[in-house]
């Protein structure tokens, strides 16, 4: 039985390039970054007067940005 015959050809074509895998994996982190940037402050219980080094949102955005760079460069 031919397993590849069961997979639609569009899926095979989409998965054929290494750049697409990098973009798809980094895209998940881009969506997370967008959510982190636009998430209401009440969801993380953070005051507006919090210093940047104590801000959970700032650290999450920084870590997410580093993850995007890592997966795009070494992915």
N, C-alpha and C positions, 0 to 999 in steps of 0.2 A: 504494500500500500504506500502510495506516494504522499508523504506528510506535507510537502511543500504545495501540492496541488490543493490542499484544503485551506491554505492561507491565501487570502485575497492578494492579488498582485500589487495593489496599491500599498498594502502594508509592507511587502517586501521592498518595494521601491523607496518608501519613506525611511526604512531602516538601513538603507545601503550605504549612506555616507557617514563618516565619523563626525563631521561637523554637525550633523543633525542630532546625533546623540548628545553631543556637548550642549547644543542649544536647548534641547528638550530638558536635560537635567538642570542646566542653569536657569531655564525658564521657571521651574518650580520655585527656585530661590528668588527669582525676580517677582513672582506673584506674592511670595511671603514678604519681600521687601516693601511692595506696594501696600500690603495689608498693615505692616508695621508702621509705615509712614502716615497712613490715614485712619488708624485705629483710634477710637475715642479714648481719651485719657482716663475716663472712669473705669474702663475695663482693666487697667493695670494699676489702679489706685495710686496715681501719681499726681502730686501737686505741681502747679505751674512754677513755683519758686524753687524747685529741686535743682541742685547744681548738676552740671552735665555729667560729672563723673559718678553721680549717684542715680542717674536716670537709667532705668531698665530699658526704656525704648532706645536710647542712644547706643547702649551696648549691644542690643539685639540688632539694630541697623548696621552697626560696625561689623559684627560677626557675620551677618548675612551677606554683606558686601564682600567680605574676604572670601566667603564660600563661593560666591559667584565668580570672583577672580580666579580662585583655585580651579574650579571646574572648567572654566573657559580656557585656562592656560594648560593645565595638565590633564584635563578630562580625557 
